[in-house]
Amino acid sequence: MNDYITPNILNVKALDDYLLEITFETKEVKIYNMKKLIQENKIYCNLKNFEYFNKVKPRGDTIEWENGEDVCPEDLYYNSKKIK
């Protein structure tokens, strides 16, 4: 069992260069870089299409796309850079 607690995501917005601006329920706003995941992991190959990448939606404490691609909540929260 994992000891990490991650807040729910209220909003996510795709930015240029495969960055995501994520607003958490804690009111923190962070930037998460998807570029490395997209380049190194086949399950994210659809996200290379920026039109598809832009269709990201929040789902609880994670984010997802239409075909089910998602990112580990701990990765989103702890490996993103706080901007607000």
C-alpha positions as CSV (number, residue, x, y, z in Angstrom):
1,M,0.0,0.0,0.0
2,N,1.2,3.5,-0.8
3,D,1.5,6.2,1.9
4,Y,1.2,9.1,-0.5
5,I,-1.9,11.2,-0.4
6,T,-2.7,13.3,-3.4
7,P,-5.4,16.0,-3.7
8,N,-8.0,15.8,-6.4
9,I,-7.6,17.8,-9.6
10,L,-10.1,20.5,-10.2
11,N,-8.8,21.6,-13.7
12,V,-6.2,20.7,-16.2
13,K,-5.2,22.6,-19.3
14,A,-2.8,21.5,-22.1
15,L,-0.1,24.0,-22.8
16,D,2.5,24.2,-25.6
17,D,5.5,21.8,-25.6
18,Y,3.4,19.0,-23.9
19,L,3.1,20.8,-20.6
20,L,0.0,20.6,-18.4
21,E,-1.2,23.2,-16.1
22,I,-3.0,21.5,-13.2
23,T,-5.1,23.1,-10.5
24,F,-5.5,20.9,-7.4
25,E,-8.2,21.1,-4.8
26,T,-5.6,22.6,-2.4
27,K,-5.6,25.7,-4.7
28,E,-2.1,24.8,-5.8
29,V,-1.4,25.3,-9.5
30,K,1.4,23.3,-10.9
31,I,3.0,22.6,-14.3
32,Y,3.6,18.9,-15.3
33,N,5.9,18.1,-18.2
34,M,4.5,15.1,-20.3
35,K,7.3,15.2,-23.0
36,K,9.5,12.5,-21.5
37,L,6.5,10.1,-20.9
38,I,5.3,10.6,-24.5
39,Q,8.7,10.0,-26.0
40,E,9.6,7.0,-23.9
41,N,6.3,5.1,-23.4
42,K,4.3,3.5,-26.2
43,I,1.0,3.8,-24.2
44,Y,1.2,7.6,-24.7
45,C,1.8,7.5,-28.5
46,N,-1.6,9.1,-29.2
47,L,-0.6,12.1,-27.2
48,K,2.0,13.1,-29.8
49,N,-1.0,14.4,-31.7
50,F,-1.4,17.8,-30.1
51,E,-5.1,18.1,-30.9
52,Y,-5.7,14.8,-29.0
53,F,-3.3,16.0,-26.2
54,N,-5.5,19.0,-25.7
55,K,-8.5,16.8,-24.8
56,V,-7.1,16.0,-21.4
57,K,-9.7,16.0,-18.5
58,P,-9.4,15.8,-14.7
59,R,-10.6,12.6,-13.1
60,G,-10.4,12.5,-9.3
61,D,-6.8,12.7,-8.3
62,T,-5.5,12.1,-11.9
63,I,-6.1,13.1,-15.5
64,E,-7.1,11.2,-18.5
65,W,-7.7,11.2,-22.2
66,E,-10.5,9.7,-24.3
67,N,-8.7,6.4,-25.0
68,G,-7.9,5.8,-21.3
69,E,-4.4,7.2,-21.1
70,D,-3.7,8.5,-17.6
71,V,-0.8,9.4,-15.3
72,C,-0.1,8.2,-11.8
73,P,-1.5,10.7,-9.3
74,E,1.7,10.8,-7.2
75,D,3.7,11.6,-10.3
76,L,1.4,14.4,-11.2
77,Y,1.5,16.0,-7.8
78,Y,5.0,15.4,-6.6
79,N,6.9,15.8,-9.9
80,S,5.3,19.0,-11.1
81,K,6.5,22.5,-10.5
82,K,4.4,24.8,-8.4
83,I,3.5,28.1,-10.1
84,K,0.8,29.5,-7.7
